């Protein structure tokens, strides 16, 4: 989270697998940066990333989880 914040705030480049891992976190950094108090960016990124992941899970997995229930399948 700190590396993603550093990339956005300071244009720091991270290569290799670190660079690949932080790319999906950048939207959370951008949102958290608008909301964060000075010095709280990383904490805000963590919270925002969790919120965004939960929303993605709800959006994409809910239909997959509810379809068997709708069809009457017992799990």
N, C-alpha and C positions, 0 to 999 in steps of 0.2 A: 504494500500500500504506500509506503514511504517512497519507494522508487517511482511509482506511477505519479505521485504528487510532485516529486522532484523533476520528472520529465516535463510535466505540464508547467510547473512554476518556473523552472530554471533552464528548460530546454536541454536537460542532461540526456545524453544518449546512452542507452544500455544495449549491448549486443548479445548475441547468442540467445539462449533459452530465457534469460531474464527479460530481454526485450519482447520476446514472444508472449511471455506470461503477463506482462503489464498492459499490453494492448487492450484486452477486454475490460480493464479497470478504468481506462481513461474517461469514459462517460460518467462514471461515479465521481471521479476527481473534478470534472468540470461542473457537475451539479453541486458537489460539496463546497467547491471554491466560492460559489455564489452565496451559500448559506453560512459558511464557517466564520467564526470569530477568529481574530488573529491568534496564531499559535495552536489552533484546534483543527487544522486541515486534515491531518492524518486520521484523527479520531472521526472526523466527519466523513472521510473517504470510506473508512471501515463501515460505518453505519449505512451510508448511501449504497455501497456495494452490496451489502446484505439485503437491503430493501429491493434493489434492482434484481438480484438473483431470485429472491422470493417471488417477485412479480413475473419474471420469466418462467419460473417453475409452475406458477399458477396458470399462466396463459397456455403453456405448451403441454404440461402434464395433466392438467385437470381433465381435458377431454379424454385422454388415454385412460385415466383412472375411472372416470365416470361411465364410459361406454360399456364395460362389462356389467356394471351395476344396473345400467338402464336395460340391458338385455337379460337381466336376471341371473347372471353368473355368480356363483358363490366363490369367494376367494379364499 
